[in-house]
Amino acid sequence: MKQVMAVTATSVQGPRKRTMGTIIWGRLKKNKAAVFGGGFVVFLILCAILAPVIAPYSYTQSNFLETYQGPSWQHLFGTDELGRDMLSRLLFSLQTACLIGFGAELVELTLGLFLGAIAGYAGGLLDTILMRFVDVVYGFPSLLFSIIMVVLLGHSLLAILIAVAATSWVGMARIVRSQVLVVKQSDYVQAARGMGASGWQIIRRYVIPNSIGPIVVAVTFGIPANMMVESALSLLGLGVEPPTPSWGALISNGQQAMFSFPYLLIFPAITFAITLLSFTFFGDGLRNVFDARGNH
């Protein structure tokens, strides 16, 4: 009797509803490379946050009696020309890269969402003016503009963050606008407009949430792109001021001593490459998850 009642209760309740997070994870976990990439990205973020705790030495601590020491139990990644621990400097360079990568992407996301949503929803003359401005910024070489911004603003972390975000937001604005143009023609948006909802309410409650897939994918690819720009600026001598470490500066210094002390180049280059590949694998996985055509 109890079994019959349990079966009846289950049939009445029906199947459990799957949340959006469960659906996304169910699709994402089928892609092993994406799962590995996402896991490594989380690991990198934790290392960046905990760098002051897990770094064995201070990144500024010099020991002239231990210059150019190869990898050992005392210094797992060796030491540089000033006797500084390379593992500690790598951890803090990761922190610098994450601050600029995620910080610049937050600026890009804010500007892109604001301008793209307004242009796509308003249409008409306002859309034309905003998108012509976007085209002008998009047509300017981004790295050159970042170099000019750093020269004008200085080499502080905030200045480099602004320089990196100054031109890269236009891609986000274009993506948001294209999604808004599609979503605003849907029946539920038309119904909300007929019920008297304001333009801002429609954008906030319906348009942006239903455009989240391509935006998330763009953010995932934008973060490593920002890291690459920061590293490029450091390679050109326009990165953060020493002694603050950055990946570009470590790779540049390692390249100068690559034949005598190859570990100075190998460890920064490998960690940088794995970081970029992890974001790429994770972004590809998310793109497949949110691509409606690939899930039918």
C-alpha positions as CSV (number, residue, x, y, z in Angstrom):
1,M,0.0,0.0,0.0
2,K,2.8,2.4,0.9
3,Q,4.6,1.6,-2.4
4,V,1.4,2.3,-4.3
5,M,1.0,5.7,-2.5
6,A,4.7,6.6,-3.2
7,V,4.3,5.8,-6.9
8,T,1.0,7.8,-7.0
9,A,2.7,10.8,-5.3
10,T,5.6,10.7,-7.7
11,S,3.3,10.5,-10.7
12,V,1.2,13.4,-9.4
13,Q,4.3,15.6,-8.8
14,G,5.8,14.8,-12.2
15,P,9.4,15.0,-13.2
16,R,11.6,17.5,-11.3
17,K,12.3,20.7,-13.1
18,R,15.9,21.1,-14.2
19,T,17.4,24.4,-13.4
20,M,19.4,26.4,-15.9
21,G,22.6,25.7,-14.0
22,T,21.9,21.9,-14.2
23,I,21.2,22.1,-17.9
24,I,24.4,24.1,-18.6
25,W,26.5,21.7,-16.5
26,G,25.0,18.7,-18.1
27,R,26.0,19.9,-21.6
28,L,29.4,21.3,-20.5
29,K,30.6,18.1,-18.7
30,K,30.3,16.2,-22.0
31,N,33.3,18.4,-23.3
32,K,36.3,17.1,-21.3
33,A,38.6,19.8,-22.6
34,A,36.1,22.5,-21.5
35,V,35.8,20.9,-18.0
36,F,39.6,20.8,-17.7
37,G,39.9,24.4,-18.9
38,G,37.2,25.6,-16.5
39,G,38.8,23.7,-13.6
40,F,42.2,25.2,-14.4
41,V,40.8,28.7,-14.7
42,V,39.3,28.3,-11.2
43,F,42.6,27.0,-9.9
44,L,44.4,30.0,-11.4
45,I,42.0,32.4,-9.8
46,L,42.5,30.8,-6.4
47,C,46.3,31.0,-6.9
48,A,46.0,34.7,-7.7
49,I,43.8,35.4,-4.7
50,L,45.9,33.4,-2.3
51,A,49.3,34.5,-3.8
52,P,50.3,36.5,-0.6
53,V,49.6,33.3,1.5
54,I,51.0,30.5,-0.7
55,A,54.0,32.3,-2.2
56,P,57.1,30.9,-0.4
57,Y,58.9,34.2,-0.5
58,S,58.2,37.9,-1.1
59,Y,58.4,38.7,-4.8
60,T,60.8,41.6,-3.9
61,Q,63.1,39.6,-1.6
62,S,66.6,39.5,-3.1
63,N,69.5,37.2,-2.2
64,F,72.7,38.0,-4.1
65,L,74.2,34.8,-2.8
66,E,71.6,32.7,-4.7
67,T,71.4,34.4,-8.1
68,Y,70.6,32.2,-11.1
69,Q,69.9,29.1,-9.0
70,G,68.3,26.3,-10.9
71,P,65.1,24.6,-9.7
72,S,65.5,23.0,-6.3
73,W,63.5,22.1,-3.3
74,Q,64.3,25.5,-1.8
75,H,63.3,27.3,-5.0
76,L,61.0,25.1,-7.1
77,F,61.2,27.4,-10.2
78,G,64.7,28.7,-9.5
79,T,65.9,32.2,-8.9
80,D,66.5,35.2,-11.2
81,E,69.5,37.6,-11.6
82,L,68.7,39.2,-8.2
83,G,68.2,35.9,-6.4
84,R,64.4,36.4,-6.2
85,D,62.2,33.3,-6.1
86,M,60.7,32.7,-9.5
87,L,57.7,30.7,-8.2
88,S,56.7,33.7,-5.9
89,R,57.1,36.1,-8.8
90,L,55.0,33.9,-11.1
91,L,52.2,33.8,-8.5
92,F,52.2,37.6,-8.2
93,S,52.4,38.0,-11.9
94,L,49.3,35.8,-12.2
95,Q,47.7,38.1,-9.7
96,T,48.6,41.2,-11.8
97,A,47.3,39.5,-15.0
98,C,44.0,38.5,-13.3
99,L,43.5,42.0,-11.9
100,I,43.9,43.6,-15.3
101,G,42.2,40.8,-17.2
102,F,39.0,40.6,-15.1
103,G,39.0,44.4,-14.2
104,A,39.3,45.5,-17.8
105,E,36.6,43.0,-18.8
106,L,34.3,44.4,-16.1
107,V,34.7,47.9,-17.7
108,E,34.1,46.4,-21.1
109,L,31.0,44.6,-20.0
110,T,29.6,47.7,-18.4
111,L,30.2,49.9,-21.4
112,G,29.2,47.3,-23.9
113,L,25.9,46.4,-22.1
114,F,25.0,50.0,-21.7
115,L,25.7,51.3,-25.1
116,G,24.8,48.1,-27.0
117,A,21.5,47.7,-25.3
118,I,20.5,51.3,-25.8
119,A,21.5,51.3,-29.5
120,G,19.8,48.0,-30.2
121,Y,16.5,48.8,-28.4
122,A,16.2,52.5,-29.3
123,G,17.1,52.1,-33.0
124,G,16.8,55.0,-35.4
125,L,19.1,58.0,-35.2
126,L,20.4,57.1,-31.7
127,D,21.4,53.7,-32.9
128,T,23.2,55.2,-36.0
129,I,25.1,57.7,-33.9
130,L,26.2,55.2,-31.3
131,M,27.3,52.6,-33.7
132,R,29.2,55.1,-35.9
133,F,31.1,56.0,-32.7
134,V,31.7,52.3,-32.1
135,D,33.0,51.8,-35.7
136,V,35.4,54.7,-35.3
137,V,36.9,53.2,-32.0
138,Y,36.9,49.7,-33.6
139,G,38.8,50.9,-36.6
140,F,41.6,52.4,-34.4
141,P,44.5,49.9,-33.7
142,S,43.8,48.7,-30.2
143,L,47.4,48.0,-29.1
144,L,48.6,51.4,-30.5
145,F,45.8,53.1,-28.6
146,S,46.7,51.2,-25.4
147,I,50.3,52.4,-25.8
148,I,49.2,56.0,-26.2
149,M,47.0,55.7,-23.1
150,V,49.8,54.2,-21.0
151,V,52.2,57.0,-22.1
152,L,49.7,59.6,-21.1
153,L,48.4,58.1,-17.9
154,G,51.5,56.4,-16.6
155,H,52.4,52.8,-15.7
156,S,50.2,52.3,-12.7
157,L,47.9,49.2,-12.5
158,L,44.8,51.4,-12.9
159,A,46.2,53.2,-15.9
160,I,47.0,49.9,-17.7
161,L,43.6,48.6,-16.9
162,I,42.0,51.7,-18.4
163,A,44.3,51.4,-21.4
164,V,43.4,47.8,-22.0
165,A,39.7,48.4,-21.7
166,A,39.7,51.7,-23.8
167,T,39.1,50.0,-27.1
168,S,38.2,46.4,-26.4
169,W,34.6,47.3,-25.2
170,V,33.4,47.9,-28.8
171,G,33.2,44.2,-29.5
172,M,31.0,43.7,-26.5
173,A,28.8,46.6,-27.6
174,R,28.3,45.0,-31.1
175,I,27.4,41.6,-29.6
176,V,24.9,43.1,-27.2
177,R,23.3,45.2,-29.9
178,S,22.9,42.3,-32.3
179,Q,21.3,40.2,-29.6
180,V,19.0,43.0,-28.5
181,L,17.8,43.5,-32.1
182,V,16.8,39.8,-32.2
183,V,15.2,39.5,-28.7
184,K,13.2,42.8,-28.9
185,Q,11.1,41.4,-31.7
186,S,10.0,38.4,-29.6
187,D,6.4,37.9,-28.5
188,Y,7.1,38.2,-24.8
189,V,8.9,41.6,-25.3
190,Q,6.0,42.8,-27.5
191,A,3.6,41.6,-24.8
192,A,5.5,43.5,-22.0
193,R,5.5,46.6,-24.2
194,G,1.8,46.3,-24.6
195,M,1.3,46.0,-20.9
196,G,3.0,49.3,-20.4
197,A,6.5,48.3,-19.3
198,S,9.1,50.9,-19.8
199,G,12.0,50.5,-22.1
200,W,14.5,50.2,-19.3
201,Q,12.3,47.5,-17.6
202,I,12.1,45.5,-20.8
203,I,15.9,45.7,-21.3
204,R,16.7,44.8,-17.7
205,R,14.1,42.0,-17.3
206,Y,13.8,40.5,-20.7
207,V,16.3,41.6,-23.3
208,I,19.6,41.2,-21.3
209,P,18.7,37.9,-19.5
210,N,17.8,36.3,-22.9
211,S,21.0,37.5,-24.5
212,I,23.3,36.2,-21.7
213,G,24.7,33.2,-23.7
214,P,26.8,35.1,-26.3
215,I,27.7,37.7,-23.6
216,V,29.2,35.0,-21.3
217,V,31.1,33.5,-24.1
218,A,32.5,36.9,-25.1
219,V,33.6,37.6,-21.5
220,T,35.3,34.2,-21.4
221,F,37.4,35.0,-24.5
222,G,37.9,38.7,-23.5
223,I,39.7,38.0,-20.2
224,P,42.7,36.2,-21.8
225,A,42.8,38.8,-24.6
226,N,43.2,41.5,-21.9
227,M,46.0,39.4,-20.3
228,M,47.7,39.2,-23.7
229,V,47.5,43.0,-24.2
230,E,49.0,43.5,-20.7
231,S,51.8,41.1,-21.4
232,A,52.5,42.8,-24.8
233,L,52.7,46.2,-23.0
234,S,55.2,44.7,-20.5
235,L,57.3,43.2,-23.4
236,L,57.5,46.7,-24.8
237,G,58.6,48.1,-21.5
238,L,55.2,49.8,-20.9
239,G,53.8,47.5,-18.3
240,V,53.5,47.9,-14.5
241,E,56.4,49.5,-12.8
242,P,59.0,47.2,-11.2
243,P,59.3,45.5,-8.8
244,T,55.7,44.5,-9.4
245,P,56.0,41.3,-11.6
246,S,54.1,40.7,-14.8
247,W,54.1,37.8,-17.2
248,G,55.4,39.9,-20.1
249,A,58.3,41.2,-18.1
250,L,59.2,37.7,-16.9
251,I,59.1,36.3,-20.4
252,S,61.2,39.2,-21.7
253,N,63.8,38.8,-19.0
254,G,63.8,35.0,-19.5
255,Q,64.3,35.4,-23.3
256,Q,67.5,37.4,-22.7
257,A,69.0,34.6,-20.6
258,M,67.3,31.6,-22.4
259,F,70.5,29.9,-23.5
260,S,72.3,30.2,-20.2
261,F,69.3,29.8,-17.8
262,P,66.4,28.4,-19.8
263,Y,64.2,27.9,-16.8
264,L,63.7,31.7,-16.6
265,L,61.8,31.5,-19.9
266,I,60.3,28.0,-19.7
267,F,58.2,28.4,-16.5
268,P,56.7,31.8,-17.3
269,A,56.0,30.9,-21.0
270,I,54.5,27.5,-20.1
271,T,52.2,28.9,-17.4
272,F,51.1,31.7,-19.7
273,A,50.4,29.4,-22.6
274,I,48.4,26.9,-20.4
275,T,46.4,29.8,-19.0
276,L,45.4,31.1,-22.4
277,L,44.6,27.5,-23.6
278,S,42.4,26.9,-20.5
279,F,40.3,30.0,-21.2
280,T,40.1,29.0,-24.8
281,F,38.9,25.5,-24.1
282,F,36.4,26.8,-21.5
283,G,35.1,29.4,-23.9
284,D,34.7,26.9,-26.7
285,G,32.7,24.7,-24.4
286,L,30.5,27.5,-23.3
287,R,29.9,28.5,-26.9
288,N,28.8,25.0,-27.7
289,V,26.5,25.0,-24.7
290,F,24.8,28.3,-25.6
291,D,24.7,27.6,-29.4
292,A,21.1,26.6,-29.9
293,R,21.9,25.2,-33.3
294,G,24.4,22.8,-31.8
295,N,21.9,21.5,-29.2
296,H,19.1,20.4,-31.5
